[in-house]
Amino acid sequence: MKKIINIVSLLLAFVMIFSLAACGETKESTEAVTESAADSASGTEDSAADDTVVRVAALKGPTAMGMVQMMEDTDKYQFTLSGAVDEVTPLVAKGEVDIAAVPANLASVLYNTLEGKVQVIAINTLGVLYIVDRGAAVDSVADLKGKTIYASGQGATPEYALNYILEGNGLDPAADVTIEWKSEHAECLSALMSDENAIALLPQPFVTTAGLKDEKVHVSLDLNEEWDKLQADAEDPSGLLTGVAIVRKEFANEHPQALEQFLKAYGESVDFVKENVEDAAALIGKQDIIPEQVARLAIPECNITFITGSEMKEKLSGYLNVLFAQNPKAVGGALPLDDFYFDY
C-alpha cells in the first residue's frame, strides 16, 4: 500500500509540475479472436470476455466524445468522466480503471513512472490547439512577441506544443512572451471574453464555445499547421498529437478478448461520431461531456481519430521524440521502449 501511495504521489507531482487470451496466448490466436469478436456463436472464452465490465476513464472533450456510442452499453463498460487529468492519473496508478484516455505525453510519463505497467492501444485525437483572439492582429507566430497568452495544460501537450512552435520561430517562451497558465481551459476562455486584446491558446471544443459567445473571436494560428511547417524538413516528420488511450498491461494479459472487443467497439464509435454528427452531438450532450449545440459545431474540428498498430507506433514515437529533444521531463525522463506500444 505504501508503494502505491508513493507512486500516486509521484504521478500527481508530474501532473502538477508539468501539467497537463490467457497469459501465454500467441499473436496468431489473438488475431483470430479479433476476426471473430463479432460472432455471437463464438466459444466459451468469448462468453467470458462478454461478462467482463471494462472500467474506462476519459477527460471531457474530444477523447470522451469519440467514445460516446460505447457509453450507452452500460453492461460492458463503466465510464468515469473527469474535467482534469489529475483526477484520472491516480485511477490508473491504483488499478481502479482498466483503460484511460489521456494526453499523449502523459501516457509516456505513466509508462516510466509505473515501470512499464501501461501500454498505449490507440491514438484518439490529433492536434486540436489554436491561438485565438478578438482583434489582437496576430497573423504569424512572430506577432506573438511581447504579447500575453492565456493557456491551460501546463506540463501536457499545450505547453510543449506552444514552446516548440515559439522556439522554432525564434522566440524564447520565457522572455519574448508572457504565458499566463490557468488550471482549466474555461479560465482561459473567461480571460479572452473579458479583454478585447487578450490572446488565448485553446483546444476544441473551447474554440467553438468562444465563437458562440462572441462573434469577434477568431482563430489566428492553427498549431497543427505551425507544427507541420517546422517538421517539413525533418528526416521523419511527425504530426502534432493530443490524446491516446492506454491500458493496464495486467488487464491486457488477463482479458485479451475483452480488450479486442473494446478496440473494435471504440473504432466503430469513432466512425459513428464522425459520420453521424447530429446523433453523436445528442449523445454527447446526454452524457454531459459538452453541450449538444457546441458538439454539433465542434465535432468536425476536433480531429477525433482511431489509429492503432504500426501506424500508431510510428506517429506517437515520432511525436514523443520531438518532446524528448525539447524537454526529457515531458515524456517522463526517457523515451518508452517497444513494449509501450500494444502489439496486435
C-alpha positions, 0 to 999 in steps of 0.5 A: 500500500505504501508503494502505491501511495508513493507512486500516486504521489509521484504521478500527481507531482508530474501532473502538477509540475508539468501539467497537463487470451490467457497469459501465454496466448500467441499473436496468431490466436489473438488475431483470430479472436479479433476476426471473430469478436463479432460472432455471437456463436463464438466459444466459451472464452468469448462468453467470458470476455462478454461478462467482463465490465471494462472500467474506462476513464476519459477527460471531457472533450474530444477523447470522451466524445469519440467514445460516446456510442460505447457509453450507452452499453452500460453492461460492458463498460463503466465510464468515469468522466473527469474535467482534469487529468489529475483526477484520472492519473491516480485511477490508473496508478491504483488499478481502479480503471482498466483503460484511460484516455489521456494526453499523449505525453502523459501516457509516456510519463505513466509508462516510466513512472509505473515501470512499464505497467501501461501500454498505449492501444490507440491514438484518439485525437490529433492536434486540436490547439489554436491561438485565438483572439478578438482583434489582437492582429496576430497573423504569424507566430512572430506577432506573438512577441511581447504579447500575453497568452492565456493557456491551460495544460501546463506540463501536457501537450499545450505547453510543449506544443506552444514552446516548440512552435515559439522556439522554432520561430525564434522566440524564447517562451520565457522572455519574448512572451508572457504565458499566463497558465490557468488550471482549466481551459474555461479560465482561459476562455473567461480571460479572452471574453473579458479583454478585447486584446487578450490572446488565448491558446485553446483546444476544441471544443473551447474554440467553438464555445468562444465563437458562440459567445462572441462573434469577434473571436477568431482563430489566428494560428492553427498549431497543427499547421505551425507544427507541420511547417517546422517538421517539413524538413525533418528526416521523419516528420511527425504530426502534432498529437493530443490524446491516446488511450492506454491500458493496464498491461495486467488487464491486457494479459488477463482479458485479451478478448475483452480488450479486442472487443473494446478496440473494435467497439471504440473504432466503430464509435469513432466512425459513428461520431464522425459520420453521424454528427447530429446523433453523436452531438445528442449523445454527447450532450446526454452524457454531459461531456459538452453541450449538444449545440457546441458538439454539433459545431465542434465535432468536425474540428476536433480531429477525433481519430482511431489509429492503432498498430504500426501506424500508431507506433510510428506517429506517437514515437515520432511525436514523443521524440520531438518532446524528448529533444525539447524537454526529457521531463515531458515524456517522463525522463526517457523515451518508452521502449517497444513494449509501450506500444500494444502489439496486435 
